[in-house]
Every structure is written in C-alpha cells, then in structure tokens.
Amino acid sequence: MAELTDTELREHVRAKYSEAALRMADRDATAGCGCGCASHDAPETTCCSDVADAPVFGGELYAEHDTIGATDDAIGASLGCGVPTAVADLHDGETVLDLGSGAGADVLISARRVAPTGRAIGLDMTEEMLELARANAARAGLPNAEFVKGYIEEIPLDDASVDVVISNCVINLAADKSRVLREAARVLRPGGRFAVSDVIADADMDEATRADMEQWTGCVSGALTHTEYEQALAAAGLVDVEIDETHRVHAHAASAIVRARRPE
C-alpha cells in the first residue's frame, strides 16, 4: 500500500462506503454482505460466510437477536461484523452514540430500547449513508433516532454527553484509532459504557496483508491486535476492558466484542 495521509485514507474509505450506499439505495441491487467482501477473490479472505457457511459480515448476523425497531432494509444493509446492541445492555432514558452508523440498523434498535425518554444518535461521514439511515428512521417511526454528519476522530458532541458508545466494524477503518477511542471516552459520561463490535488482527498478521489497501477498506489490514486495542483503551482512560472473539473473518483476523467503561 502506498503511503497515504490520514485524510487520503479517510477519503478512500468514504468513497467505498458512498458507493455501497448508492447500491443499497437501488432496490434492485444488493448491498453486498459486509466490509470483508472488498477482497473476496483472495482465497485466504472470507466474505459473507466462512467455510462452514456461517455468516461473518452483514445483516445475517442479526438473525438470532432482537432487532425490534429496525426496518428490514436497515438490517439488510448492515455491513458490520457483529451485533453491538446485543451486548450494550441499553435502558430507558439513556443516550446512545453509534460511531459509523451506516444505514442505521443499530441506531434504530437502540432508539427503541431507550424510548421513550432516551435518544440514539448515529454519526457517519458519508452523506449517502446518512440519507439511507434517515429514510429508514422515518419508516420505523422512531422520533428519538437522529443522524449527524461528522468524523469519528472528531465527534461533534459535548464532553460527557452520552451514556453508551456503540459501533459495528468501523473503528478499524480509522487511520488514528487511538484518537477515536479518546474521543469516545471524552463524550462518555462518568460510568458510561463502551460496547463495540470490531475486527481484531492476529499478532502475526503478515506484511503483505497489512500493506493491502483493499484489505484496509475490507476491515482487516488496519485492525489493531488484541494487545494494541487494550493499550489504546487504557490510554484513552477507559477501564474494565474486555475483548472477546466471536468468529473468524479472515485468515489473520477475527470479529470481537470490545467492552470498557469510563470511570465514575
């Protein structure tokens, strides 16, 4: 991979997800099955499913979980590697922030769970994704769901303004993941919870994979290792860190649930 600036890398990612959103907006087209499909021609890379035909990316991962609140279109458009709302333990009255909210599935599920007094906010840098998400929210009839344009490295919310930060396979796409985690810690209230699905790289990931831009936008080559993620969360001031692998998404990477909290 040629050396890119953080801005160039972010634009590369934005362009890919803009294209995905446009495909989703065409009702006759398929959205694909997740960010791991960027390199589906590579034999070592899984796409929609693994060798046992189990889903590793996309809406099928929600099949056995509570998705009340989200439209079928929002679930079907998921490009994530997990179901963060399954582990976020949301309650009425809480404010939830979804980093890289895409077509809005996790925001809509969250909005229903924290209703009637709570709110769910989706943050995304891609205008086309925001349009999809707002349309899905309108169809779902959830007035406490809202979507904001911005970067996860520069969250446009006040300090200590949310109770829970969730995300579904997005943090790995950021060039500066430590900055994202610091921002997440900043907007969390004391005692607030961090519960995301993300890709975790194996410690022995080879340099060829690390250097492949398609693997980056495919949520693999930019991923932190288990140890790096723990260190970055601790450096951001978060505690009670737990990283639990859920399933393999690549020969050198796995999906995991990552939990932490801001100290009281």
C-alpha positions in Angstrom: 0.0 0.0 0.0 1.4 3.4 -1.0 1.9 5.7 1.9 -1.2 7.8 2.4 -2.0 10.7 4.7 -4.8 10.2 7.2 -7.0 12.5 5.1 -6.3 10.5 1.9 -7.0 7.2 3.7 -10.3 8.6 5.2 -11.4 9.7 1.7 -10.6 6.3 0.3 -12.8 4.7 2.9 -15.6 7.3 2.5 -15.6 6.7 -1.3 -16.1 3.0 -0.8 -19.0 3.3 1.6 -20.6 6.0 -0.5 -20.6 3.5 -3.4 -22.1 0.9 -1.1 -24.8 3.3 0.0 -25.7 4.1 -3.6 -26.0 0.3 -4.4 -28.3 -0.1 -1.4 -30.5 2.8 -2.5 -31.1 0.9 -5.7 -33.8 -1.5 -4.6 -32.9 -3.9 -7.4 -29.3 -4.1 -6.3 -27.7 -6.0 -3.5 -25.7 -4.2 -0.8 -23.1 -6.9 -0.6 -22.6 -8.7 2.7 -20.1 -6.7 4.6 -16.9 -4.8 4.6 -14.9 -8.0 4.4 -16.1 -8.5 0.8 -13.7 -6.0 -0.5 -11.2 -8.7 -1.2 -13.5 -11.7 -1.8 -11.4 -13.0 -4.6 -8.4 -13.7 -2.3 -8.5 -17.3 -1.2 -7.5 -16.5 2.3 -10.3 -14.0 2.8 -13.8 -14.8 3.8 -16.8 -12.8 2.7 -20.4 -13.3 3.5 -19.7 -16.6 5.2 -16.9 -18.9 6.3 -16.0 -22.4 5.1 -18.8 -23.7 7.3 -21.2 -21.3 5.6 -21.8 -19.3 8.8 -22.2 -15.6 8.3 -19.2 -13.4 9.2 -20.3 -10.0 7.9 -23.7 -8.3 7.2 -27.3 -8.5 8.2 -27.5 -12.3 8.7 -25.6 -11.8 11.9 -28.7 -10.3 13.4 -30.9 -13.4 12.7 -30.9 -14.7 16.3 -31.0 -11.3 18.0 -33.7 -8.8 19.0 -34.0 -6.3 16.1 -37.3 -4.6 17.1 -37.2 -1.0 16.0 -35.0 -1.5 12.9 -36.6 -1.9 9.4 -35.8 -4.9 7.3 -34.0 -2.6 4.9 -31.7 -1.3 7.7 -30.8 -4.8 8.9 -30.3 -6.0 5.3 -28.0 -3.1 4.6 -25.7 -3.8 7.6 -22.0 -4.1 6.6 -20.9 -4.9 10.2 -19.1 -7.8 11.7 -21.3 -8.2 14.8 -24.3 -7.0 16.8 -23.2 -4.4 19.4 -26.8 -3.9 20.5 -26.8 -7.5 21.8 -24.2 -6.7 24.5 -24.7 -2.9 25.2 -27.4 -3.5 27.9 -29.4 -0.4 27.0 -32.0 1.1 29.3 -34.9 3.6 29.0 -33.6 7.2 29.2 -30.1 6.6 28.1 -28.3 8.5 25.3 -26.6 6.2 22.8 -24.0 7.1 20.2 -23.2 4.8 17.2 -19.9 5.5 15.6 -20.1 5.0 11.8 -23.8 4.3 11.9 -24.2 3.4 8.2 -27.8 2.6 7.2 -28.9 3.0 10.8 -29.8 -0.5 12.0 -28.1 -0.3 15.4 -29.3 3.3 16.0 -32.9 2.2 15.3 -32.6 -0.9 17.6 -31.1 1.4 20.3 -33.7 4.1 19.9 -36.5 1.6 20.6 -34.7 0.2 23.7 -34.1 3.6 25.3 -37.5 5.0 24.4 -39.5 6.9 25.4 -37.1 9.3 27.2 -33.8 8.3 25.7 -32.2 9.1 22.4 -30.0 7.3 19.9 -27.5 9.3 17.7 -25.8 7.9 14.6 -22.6 9.5 13.4 -21.4 9.0 9.9 -19.2 10.8 7.4 -20.9 9.6 4.3 -23.8 11.7 3.1 -25.3 8.8 1.1 -25.4 6.6 4.2 -27.0 9.3 6.2 -29.8 9.7 3.6 -30.4 5.9 3.8 -30.4 6.0 7.6 -32.8 8.9 7.8 -35.2 7.2 5.4 -35.1 4.0 7.5 -35.7 6.0 10.7 -38.7 7.7 9.0 -40.2 4.3 8.0 -39.5 2.9 11.5 -41.4 5.8 13.1 -38.8 6.4 15.8 -38.6 10.2 16.6 -35.8 9.6 19.2 -33.4 8.4 16.5 -31.2 11.1 14.8 -28.3 11.1 12.5 -25.3 13.5 12.4 -22.6 14.0 9.8 -19.1 14.0 11.1 -15.9 12.1 11.7 -15.4 9.5 14.5 -12.0 11.1 15.1 -13.7 14.5 15.8 -17.1 13.6 17.4 -19.3 16.7 17.2 -20.8 16.2 20.6 -20.2 17.8 24.0 -18.0 16.3 26.7 -19.8 13.7 28.9 -23.0 13.8 26.9 -23.7 10.2 26.2 -24.2 7.1 28.3 -23.2 4.4 25.8 -20.9 4.3 22.7 -21.5 1.5 20.2 -20.0 0.8 16.8 -20.1 -2.1 14.3 -16.9 -2.8 12.5 -15.9 0.9 11.9 -13.2 1.8 14.3 -10.7 -0.5 12.5 -11.2 1.7 9.4 -9.9 4.9 11.1 -6.3 5.9 10.4 -5.9 7.1 14.0 -7.7 4.6 16.2 -6.3 6.0 19.4 -7.8 9.3 18.6 -11.2 7.7 18.0 -11.0 5.9 21.4 -10.0 9.2 23.2 -13.0 10.9 21.6 -15.3 8.1 22.7 -14.0 8.4 26.2 -14.5 12.2 26.1 -18.1 12.1 25.2 -19.0 9.3 27.7 -20.4 10.4 31.0 -18.7 9.1 34.1 -19.7 5.4 34.4 -20.6 5.4 30.7 -20.1 2.2 28.7 -18.2 1.4 25.5 -19.5 -1.7 23.7 -18.5 -2.2 20.1 -18.1 -4.9 17.5 -14.8 -4.6 15.7 -12.1 -6.6 13.8 -9.1 -7.7 15.8 -5.9 -8.6 14.0 -3.8 -11.6 14.8 -0.4 -10.7 16.2 1.3 -12.5 13.4 -0.6 -10.8 10.5 1.8 -10.7 7.5 3.1 -7.6 6.0 1.5 -8.2 2.6 -1.9 -8.2 4.2 -1.0 -5.1 6.3 0.1 -3.3 3.0 -3.1 -4.1 1.0 -5.5 -1.1 0.7 -8.3 -3.4 -0.3 -7.8 -5.3 2.9 -7.9 -2.0 4.8 -11.3 -1.0 3.4 -12.2 -4.6 3.9 -11.8 -4.1 7.7 -8.7 -6.3 8.0 -5.3 -4.7 7.5 -6.0 -1.6 9.6 -7.2 -3.6 12.6 -5.5 -3.4 16.0 -4.2 -6.6 17.7 -5.8 -7.6 21.0 -2.9 -6.1 23.0 -2.9 -2.9 20.9 -6.6 -2.5 21.5 -6.3 -3.0 25.2 -3.4 -0.5 25.4 -5.3 2.1 23.3 -8.4 1.8 25.5 -6.4 2.2 28.7 -4.5 5.2 27.2 -7.9 6.8 26.5 -8.8 6.5 30.2 -11.2 3.6 29.9 -11.2 0.7 32.4 -12.7 -2.8 32.8 -11.6 -3.7 29.3 -12.9 -7.0 27.8 -12.2 -8.3 24.3 -14.0 -11.5 23.4 -13.5 -13.0 19.9 -16.8 -14.1 18.3 -15.8 -15.5 15.0 -13.1 -15.5 12.4 -13.5 -13.2 9.4 -10.1 -13.7 7.8 -7.1 -16.0 8.0 -5.4 -13.3 10.1 -8.3 -11.6 11.9 -11.4 -12.1 13.9 -14.5 -10.3 14.9 -14.7 -9.4 18.6 -16.9 -7.7 21.1 -14.9 -5.0 22.9 -16.2 -3.6 26.2 -14.9 -0.9 28.5 -16.3 1.9 30.6 -15.3 5.4 31.7 -14.5 5.5 35.5 -17.1 7.1 37.8 
